[in-house]
Amino acid sequence: KGQSPAEELLSATLDFWATTLQQCRKEVEDEGDLEPPSAEELGAFLRASLLEFDAGSLTMRLGVVRLWTHALAHLAEEKIAVRGLMG
């Protein structure tokens, strides 16, 4: 079963948010790099995606897990301490 238009919009929004997190760098080197996320920013992303995971279809849940995997793996590559941001 495909996603509803609402789930497609939510997926696109969460994907944009995850892509933004993947542009974060421990050391900002050019205009395209973003500083590491604050605890509030990362917490908001995780809370929002968790809410959609809980209520979403299987497709939505798989998409959320994919976004978590990519965003958190990138932050780990940049040696940005996610645990410290999560309190």
N, C-alpha and C positions, 0 to 999 in steps of 0.2 A: 504494500500500500504506500502510495506517495505521501508527501507531506502536504498539509493544508497550507493555504496562503499565509496564515498567521505563523505557522511553524517555519515556513520559508523566510519570512521577515525576521523572526527571532534568530534563526540560524545565521542569517546574513549579518545581523547586528552583533551576535556573539563572535562570529568569524572576524569582523572588523576589529572588535575589541582585542581578540587574541593576536591579530596581526600587529596591532599597535604595541602590545606587550613584546612581540618578537623584534621590534625595532629598538627596544631598550638596550643600552650598553652600560657596562660598569664604568667605562671611561668614554665620555662623549667626544667623538673625534671630528664630526662634521655636522652640518645642519640637518641631515637626515636621521641622525642618532637621537634617541630620547634618553633622558636620565632614567635610572631604575624607578620602578613604580613605588609609590608610597604604600604603607600598610593599608590605608583606606582604599586606594585604587585597586590593589590586588584583592582585598577582601570583598569589595563590591563586585568585581568580576566573578570571583568564586561563588559568592552568594547568589548572584543573578543566574549564573549557569546551573547551579545546583537546584534552584527553584524550577528551571525549565527541564532539567533532567528528571526531577521527581514527577512532573505533570506530563511530560512529553511522550511521544510515541517511541517505538524502538529506534526508528531512524533518527529521531531527535536525540535520543540518549547516546547513540553511537557517535553522532556529530559532536556532542558535548565532550565526550571522552577524548575524541580526536583533538579537539581544541585544547583541552587541559594538557594532553600529552605534548603537543607542539609548543605551547606557551611555557610550560614548566621546564621542558627539556632545554629550550633556548635560555631561560634564566639560569639554569644550572651550567650551561656552556659558558655563559658570561660570568660565572662565579658570583651571582647575585643570591644572597642567602634568603631563600624563600621562607624558611622556618622563622627567621627573625622578623620577617614582614607579617607573618600570620599570628604573631603574639604568642 
